[in-house]
């Protein structure tokens, strides 16, 4: 479970980081975004943690049950 959580957080936060860097590159005032970058990262990690934890716990059960239902339908 811990490994799934860590992997999920890494993947999700890499996406957030990519979005932040893209905004920084497109912005006319990169210093304005830089001032709030750490706050953004902290809020993104806090929000992502609950989502990733729920997915890490429940997604394997959902996938397993859907694959069993598909096998029963055949």
Rosetta constraint file for C-alpha pairs under 8 A:
AtomPair CA 1 CA 5 HARMONIC 6.22 0.50
AtomPair CA 1 CA 56 HARMONIC 6.63 0.50
AtomPair CA 1 CA 57 HARMONIC 7.14 0.50
AtomPair CA 2 CA 6 HARMONIC 6.16 0.50
AtomPair CA 3 CA 7 HARMONIC 6.07 0.50
AtomPair CA 4 CA 8 HARMONIC 5.99 0.50
AtomPair CA 4 CA 56 HARMONIC 5.84 0.50
AtomPair CA 5 CA 9 HARMONIC 6.11 0.50
AtomPair CA 5 CA 52 HARMONIC 6.18 0.50
AtomPair CA 5 CA 53 HARMONIC 5.89 0.50
AtomPair CA 5 CA 56 HARMONIC 5.96 0.50
AtomPair CA 6 CA 10 HARMONIC 6.16 0.50
AtomPair CA 7 CA 11 HARMONIC 6.24 0.50
AtomPair CA 8 CA 12 HARMONIC 6.09 0.50
AtomPair CA 8 CA 52 HARMONIC 5.91 0.50
AtomPair CA 8 CA 56 HARMONIC 7.71 0.50
AtomPair CA 9 CA 13 HARMONIC 5.85 0.50
AtomPair CA 9 CA 45 HARMONIC 7.69 0.50
AtomPair CA 9 CA 48 HARMONIC 6.99 0.50
AtomPair CA 9 CA 49 HARMONIC 6.82 0.50
AtomPair CA 9 CA 52 HARMONIC 6.47 0.50
AtomPair CA 10 CA 14 HARMONIC 5.97 0.50
AtomPair CA 11 CA 15 HARMONIC 6.57 0.50
AtomPair CA 12 CA 16 HARMONIC 6.57 0.50
AtomPair CA 12 CA 48 HARMONIC 7.33 0.50
AtomPair CA 13 CA 17 HARMONIC 6.03 0.50
AtomPair CA 13 CA 44 HARMONIC 7.39 0.50
AtomPair CA 13 CA 45 HARMONIC 6.90 0.50
AtomPair CA 13 CA 48 HARMONIC 7.88 0.50
AtomPair CA 14 CA 18 HARMONIC 6.08 0.50
AtomPair CA 15 CA 19 HARMONIC 6.25 0.50
AtomPair CA 16 CA 20 HARMONIC 6.19 0.50
AtomPair CA 16 CA 41 HARMONIC 7.78 0.50
AtomPair CA 16 CA 44 HARMONIC 7.35 0.50
AtomPair CA 17 CA 21 HARMONIC 6.16 0.50
AtomPair CA 17 CA 41 HARMONIC 7.74 0.50
AtomPair CA 18 CA 22 HARMONIC 6.12 0.50
AtomPair CA 19 CA 23 HARMONIC 6.25 0.50
AtomPair CA 20 CA 24 HARMONIC 6.18 0.50
AtomPair CA 20 CA 37 HARMONIC 7.70 0.50
AtomPair CA 21 CA 25 HARMONIC 6.19 0.50
AtomPair CA 22 CA 26 HARMONIC 6.28 0.50
AtomPair CA 23 CA 27 HARMONIC 5.89 0.50
AtomPair CA 24 CA 29 HARMONIC 7.95 0.50
AtomPair CA 24 CA 30 HARMONIC 5.29 0.50
AtomPair CA 24 CA 33 HARMONIC 6.44 0.50
AtomPair CA 24 CA 34 HARMONIC 7.77 0.50
AtomPair CA 25 CA 30 HARMONIC 7.17 0.50
AtomPair CA 29 CA 33 HARMONIC 7.36 0.50
AtomPair CA 30 CA 34 HARMONIC 6.28 0.50
AtomPair CA 31 CA 35 HARMONIC 6.32 0.50
AtomPair CA 32 CA 36 HARMONIC 7.34 0.50
AtomPair CA 33 CA 37 HARMONIC 6.11 0.50
AtomPair CA 34 CA 38 HARMONIC 7.95 0.50
AtomPair CA 36 CA 40 HARMONIC 6.09 0.50
AtomPair CA 37 CA 41 HARMONIC 6.19 0.50
AtomPair CA 38 CA 42 HARMONIC 6.12 0.50
AtomPair CA 39 CA 43 HARMONIC 6.16 0.50
AtomPair CA 40 CA 44 HARMONIC 5.99 0.50
AtomPair CA 41 CA 45 HARMONIC 6.05 0.50
AtomPair CA 42 CA 46 HARMONIC 6.18 0.50
AtomPair CA 43 CA 47 HARMONIC 6.13 0.50
AtomPair CA 44 CA 48 HARMONIC 5.89 0.50
AtomPair CA 45 CA 49 HARMONIC 5.93 0.50
AtomPair CA 46 CA 50 HARMONIC 7.30 0.50
AtomPair CA 47 CA 51 HARMONIC 7.01 0.50
AtomPair CA 48 CA 52 HARMONIC 5.91 0.50
AtomPair CA 49 CA 53 HARMONIC 5.96 0.50
AtomPair CA 50 CA 54 HARMONIC 6.18 0.50
AtomPair CA 51 CA 55 HARMONIC 6.22 0.50
AtomPair CA 52 CA 56 HARMONIC 5.96 0.50
AtomPair CA 53 CA 57 HARMONIC 6.20 0.50
AtomPair CA 54 CA 58 HARMONIC 6.01 0.50
AtomPair CA 54 CA 59 HARMONIC 7.92 0.50
AtomPair CA 55 CA 59 HARMONIC 5.12 0.50
AtomPair CA 56 CA 60 HARMONIC 7.27 0.50
AtomPair CA 57 CA 61 HARMONIC 7.89 0.50
AtomPair CA 58 CA 62 HARMONIC 6.30 0.50
AtomPair CA 59 CA 63 HARMONIC 6.01 0.50
AtomPair CA 60 CA 64 HARMONIC 5.95 0.50
AtomPair CA 61 CA 65 HARMONIC 6.01 0.50
AtomPair CA 62 CA 66 HARMONIC 6.10 0.50
AtomPair CA 63 CA 67 HARMONIC 6.10 0.50
AtomPair CA 64 CA 68 HARMONIC 6.24 0.50
AtomPair CA 65 CA 69 HARMONIC 6.17 0.50
AtomPair CA 66 CA 70 HARMONIC 6.16 0.50
AtomPair CA 67 CA 71 HARMONIC 6.26 0.50
AtomPair CA 68 CA 72 HARMONIC 6.22 0.50
AtomPair CA 69 CA 73 HARMONIC 6.27 0.50
AtomPair CA 70 CA 74 HARMONIC 6.65 0.50
